[in-house]
Amino acid sequence: MKLSKLFSAVIGTLFVTACATDPVPLDQSRPSALLQQATVSAADCASPQALPQINCSDTVTASFDHNGKLWIVWVQQQHIYLQASDDAGRHFSAPVMVNAEAEAVAAHGEYRPKIKIGPEGNIYLTWTQSLEKRHTGHIRFSRSTDGGKSFSRPVTVNDNVDVISHRFDALAVGKNGEVFIAWLDARDKEKAKAAKQEFNGTAVYYAWSGDGGASFHPNRIVAPHSCECCRLGVEIDQNNLPVVMWRHVYDGNIRDHALSRFRDWNTPGPAQRVSSENWQIDACPHHGPGLSIADDGRVHGVWFSGAPDRQGLFYGHASDAAAGFSAPHRFGNPGAKHPQVLAEGQRVVVVWSEFDGSHNLVKLIQSDDGGSRWSEPETAESSLVAADDAFLLSHGGKIYLSWQTAGGYRFRAL
């Protein structure tokens, strides 16, 4: 497991250190629950005979279905594996392989497979397939229509199949089962280069399916001039329409954030500027935004800026497209990074990563009034061993924390 950060165990957190062939109960009477299986080494994970084990993966992505079943996906030796839990992470099923044929699945940093479950129970996965040239890839898609027992043969979603950059996929599912996939795409940059024209950044492209992923409409552009290597924020709003947030390259190499609210599934809205830190940098910071939309339609965003006089993590919200975003709320200590946000009614939770000199921390703030006022920062998790960034998801009015560490996968309610 090659994770970039260090972490240690926290009381009251669930750990899953390896993938068992049968569901394994965790002893909840102990201060912290840990599956009683040996820690695996890098050599063990690399062995051709290695069994699928979650501890061999740097990343874990989680999602609830409408019945409250928790689904997780992770990567080992160029294969994606799926597991499920009926009791919010206390027990997990045996792993199911998604892609029968091995391929280079990007699963590190801001790359990772995505999972969403449709209202009909279909399971949808996307990921970036790395190609032979540096910074190139394809956007891949697979689905299960039998409750995760089997998956369709993966298909490439980007209809431009040149060996160029199609990367940093994001996935959302509509209320009627629409499947929406957005990504960063270099096709327009390559066309401009061939014509000896300037083109800053790449572009945000998308495709969507109205038949549960059986087919996709042609690729369309959301906006040109996106930052090349920052993850996207994608959600479905209260009107069952996509909303996309990204780091945009403005004139003068200013790399601040923008947002598009779709007018219908075939028509992205104009790029709305989220904030104006005016961070001028001729490089991609690999640090994309987080996005969440509450039931009342309020859009909540979090992001990072490295501008000399406006450096750090920020939160903002917008209830009306015409009114724009609220004044940014800065949070986190120096070095804070990779924030996530999730709104559940009027409750809004934000988590991010920090390092205190010996432990890497998952820090947290929350609001009970839709993001107007915030609690003091607190430490939600801490660890001495390597770990990924933390993520948020919700079901049944509760918000949960999902966190992959070298000491085991952690999942708990906040």
SULKAJO-V559017 format. One record per residue. PSI is psi in radians with two decimals (none if undefined). NEAR is the number of other C-alpha atoms within 8 Angstrom. Layout:
psi->PSI near->NEAR
psi->PSI near->NEAR
This chain:
psi->2.04 near->9
psi->1.37 near->5
psi->2.70 near->10
psi->-0.03 near->7
psi->2.89 near->9
psi->2.43 near->12
psi->2.93 near->14
psi->3.04 near->11
psi->2.58 near->11
psi->2.46 near->9
psi->2.42 near->6
psi->0.17 near->7
psi->2.58 near->11
psi->2.42 near->14
psi->2.43 near->13
psi->1.86 near->11
psi->-0.31 near->16
psi->2.89 near->11
psi->2.08 near->11
psi->2.87 near->10
psi->-0.32 near->7
psi->2.76 near->7
psi->2.36 near->9
psi->2.14 near->8
psi->2.55 near->7
psi->2.45 near->10
psi->1.74 near->7
psi->-0.07 near->7
psi->-0.26 near->4
psi->2.70 near->6
psi->-0.70 near->7
psi->2.35 near->12
psi->2.37 near->12
psi->2.23 near->11
psi->2.30 near->11
psi->1.26 near->4
psi->2.64 near->6
psi->2.52 near->5
psi->2.39 near->8
psi->2.58 near->8
psi->2.93 near->7
psi->-0.64 near->8
psi->-0.71 near->6
psi->-0.77 near->8
psi->-0.55 near->12
psi->-0.21 near->8
psi->2.38 near->7
psi->-0.41 near->4
psi->0.03 near->4
psi->2.35 near->8
psi->2.68 near->4
psi->2.19 near->9
psi->2.26 near->12
psi->-0.49 near->14
psi->-0.17 near->16
psi->-0.04 near->12
psi->2.43 near->11
psi->-0.47 near->16
psi->2.60 near->11
psi->2.32 near->13
psi->2.36 near->12
psi->2.66 near->11
psi->2.50 near->11
psi->2.58 near->14
psi->-3.13 near->13
psi->-0.28 near->9
psi->0.02 near->5
psi->0.11 near->10
psi->2.35 near->12
psi->2.25 near->14
psi->2.39 near->12
psi->2.59 near->12
psi->2.56 near->14
psi->2.96 near->14
psi->2.39 near->16
psi->2.23 near->13
psi->0.90 near->7
psi->0.37 near->9
psi->2.51 near->14
psi->2.39 near->13
psi->2.57 near->13
psi->2.41 near->13
psi->2.83 near->12
psi->2.67 near->10
psi->2.30 near->13
psi->-0.05 near->10
psi->0.77 near->8
psi->0.74 near->11
psi->0.04 near->11
psi->-0.58 near->9
psi->2.54 near->12
psi->2.57 near->12
psi->2.98 near->11
psi->2.62 near->10
psi->2.52 near->11
psi->2.26 near->10
psi->2.31 near->10
psi->-0.96 near->11
psi->1.91 near->10
psi->-0.62 near->7
psi->2.23 near->5
psi->2.47 near->8
psi->2.84 near->7
psi->1.60 near->8
psi->2.11 near->13
psi->2.11 near->11
psi->1.25 near->11
psi->2.67 near->9
psi->-2.19 near->6
psi->0.08 near->11
psi->2.53 near->11
psi->2.63 near->13
psi->2.58 near->15
psi->2.61 near->12
psi->2.34 near->14
psi->2.63 near->13
psi->2.26 near->13
psi->2.93 near->13
psi->-0.40 near->10
psi->-0.06 near->5
psi->-0.07 near->10
psi->2.51 near->13
psi->2.18 near->13
psi->2.36 near->13
psi->2.48 near->12
psi->2.73 near->15
psi->2.93 near->15
psi->2.18 near->17
psi->2.05 near->13
psi->2.40 near->11
psi->-3.11 near->11
psi->-0.55 near->5
psi->2.59 near->7
psi->2.44 near->5
psi->0.52 near->8
psi->2.73 near->13
psi->2.99 near->13
psi->2.65 near->15
psi->2.13 near->15
psi->2.65 near->12
psi->2.43 near->12
psi->2.70 near->13
psi->2.73 near->11
psi->2.27 near->13
psi->0.17 near->10
psi->0.60 near->7
psi->0.50 near->9
psi->0.14 near->10
psi->-0.58 near->7
psi->2.83 near->11
psi->2.63 near->11
psi->2.73 near->7
psi->2.26 near->7
psi->2.50 near->8
psi->2.73 near->7
psi->2.20 near->9
psi->-0.64 near->10
psi->2.20 near->10
psi->-0.13 near->7
psi->2.04 near->5
psi->0.36 near->7
psi->2.70 near->4
psi->1.33 near->8
psi->-2.99 near->11
psi->1.96 near->12
psi->1.74 near->14
psi->3.06 near->14
psi->1.03 near->14
psi->2.64 near->15
psi->2.52 near->13
psi->2.41 near->14
psi->2.71 near->12
psi->2.29 near->12
psi->2.99 near->12
psi->-0.44 near->8
psi->0.24 near->5
psi->0.16 near->12
psi->2.45 near->13
psi->2.14 near->13
psi->2.22 near->13
psi->2.21 near->12
psi->2.74 near->13
psi->3.01 near->14
psi->2.30 near->16
psi->2.33 near->12
psi->0.18 near->11
psi->-0.70 near->10
psi->-0.58 near->11
psi->-0.73 near->12
psi->-0.66 near->8
psi->-0.75 near->8
psi->-0.70 near->11
psi->-0.74 near->10
psi->-0.54 near->7
psi->0.11 near->6
psi->0.73 near->6
psi->2.71 near->7
psi->2.44 near->6
psi->1.92 near->10
psi->2.33 near->9
psi->-2.72 near->11
psi->-2.44 near->16
psi->2.72 near->17
psi->2.12 near->14
psi->2.86 near->13
psi->2.83 near->12
psi->2.67 near->14
psi->2.75 near->11
psi->2.34 near->13
psi->0.08 near->10
psi->0.66 near->8
psi->0.50 near->10
psi->0.08 near->11
psi->-0.54 near->6
psi->2.85 near->8
psi->2.53 near->10
psi->2.77 near->7
psi->2.65 near->6
psi->2.46 near->9
psi->2.72 near->7
psi->2.40 near->9
psi->-0.87 near->11
psi->2.50 near->9
psi->2.91 near->10
psi->0.84 near->13
psi->2.74 near->15
psi->2.59 near->14
psi->-0.48 near->9
psi->0.56 near->11
psi->2.32 near->15
psi->2.76 near->14
psi->2.68 near->16
psi->2.20 near->12
psi->2.26 near->13
psi->2.91 near->11
psi->2.26 near->13
psi->-3.07 near->12
psi->-0.31 near->10
psi->0.19 near->5
psi->0.79 near->8
psi->2.56 near->13
psi->2.61 near->13
psi->2.31 near->12
psi->2.38 near->11
psi->2.42 near->14
psi->2.89 near->15
psi->2.12 near->14
psi->2.60 near->12
psi->1.80 near->13
psi->3.00 near->9
psi->2.47 near->5
psi->0.29 near->5
psi->0.58 near->10
psi->2.16 near->12
psi->1.40 near->13
psi->-3.09 near->16
psi->2.62 near->13
psi->2.86 near->13
psi->2.48 near->12
psi->2.20 near->13
psi->2.10 near->11
psi->2.50 near->12
psi->-0.58 near->9
psi->3.13 near->7
psi->-0.29 near->9
psi->0.02 near->6
psi->1.71 near->7
psi->2.55 near->11
psi->3.02 near->9
psi->2.74 near->6
psi->2.08 near->8
psi->2.22 near->8
psi->2.27 near->10
psi->-0.73 near->11
psi->3.00 near->9
psi->1.15 near->6
psi->-0.37 near->8
psi->0.86 near->8
psi->1.94 near->11
psi->2.02 near->9
psi->2.31 near->8
psi->1.01 near->5
psi->2.87 near->4
psi->2.22 near->10
psi->0.00 near->6
psi->0.86 near->8
psi->1.44 near->13
psi->3.07 near->14
psi->2.93 near->19
psi->2.59 near->13
psi->2.45 near->15
psi->2.54 near->11
psi->2.15 near->14
psi->2.91 near->14
psi->-0.46 near->9
psi->0.04 near->6
psi->-0.10 near->9
psi->2.27 near->11
psi->2.21 near->11
psi->2.25 near->16
psi->2.58 near->12
psi->2.62 near->14
psi->2.98 near->14
psi->2.51 near->14
psi->2.48 near->12
psi->0.28 near->8
psi->2.39 near->10
psi->-0.70 near->6
psi->0.04 near->4
psi->1.05 near->8
psi->2.40 near->9
psi->-2.82 near->15
psi->2.55 near->14
psi->2.63 near->12
psi->2.51 near->12
psi->2.79 near->14
psi->2.79 near->11
psi->2.20 near->12
psi->-0.39 near->10
psi->2.25 near->7
psi->-0.63 near->6
psi->-0.55 near->4
psi->-0.36 near->7
psi->-3.02 near->11
psi->2.70 near->11
psi->2.90 near->7
psi->2.31 near->5
psi->2.44 near->9
psi->2.06 near->7
psi->2.47 near->8
psi->2.87 near->8
psi->2.72 near->11
psi->2.96 near->7
psi->2.36 near->5
psi->-0.12 near->7
psi->2.54 near->12
psi->2.92 near->11
psi->1.16 near->12
psi->2.68 near->14
psi->2.60 near->14
psi->2.55 near->15
psi->2.29 near->15
psi->2.30 near->13
psi->1.71 near->12
psi->-2.33 near->10
psi->-0.15 near->11
psi->2.26 near->12
psi->2.23 near->15
psi->2.38 near->11
psi->2.30 near->11
psi->2.74 near->14
psi->3.05 near->15
psi->2.42 near->14
psi->2.89 near->13
psi->2.25 near->10
psi->0.21 near->7
psi->-0.45 near->5
psi->-0.55 near->7
psi->2.52 near->12
psi->2.44 near->16
psi->2.55 near->14
psi->1.96 near->14
psi->2.75 near->14
psi->2.44 near->12
psi->2.75 near->12
psi->2.73 near->11
psi->2.48 near->14
psi->0.12 near->10
psi->0.64 near->9
psi->0.33 near->11
psi->0.20 near->14
psi->-0.70 near->6
psi->2.60 near->8
psi->2.60 near->9
psi->2.92 near->7
psi->2.58 near->5
psi->2.50 near->8
psi->2.81 near->7
psi->2.04 near->9
psi->-0.61 near->8
psi->2.74 near->9
psi->2.54 near->13
psi->2.66 near->13
psi->-0.23 near->11
psi->2.91 near->11
psi->2.61 near->14
psi->2.77 near->14
psi->3.11 near->13
psi->2.76 near->10
psi->2.68 near->13
psi->2.79 near->9
psi->2.53 near->12
psi->2.91 near->12
psi->2.75 near->11
psi->2.46 near->9
psi->0.55 near->5
psi->-0.04 near->7
psi->2.61 near->9
psi->2.37 near->12
psi->2.67 near->11
psi->2.29 near->13
psi->2.23 near->14
psi->2.10 near->13
psi->2.24 near->14
psi->2.85 near->14
psi->-0.35 near->12
psi->-0.02 near->12
psi->2.82 near->13
psi->2.28 near->16
psi->2.40 near->13
psi->2.20 near->13
psi->2.81 near->11
psi->2.58 near->7
psi->none near->6
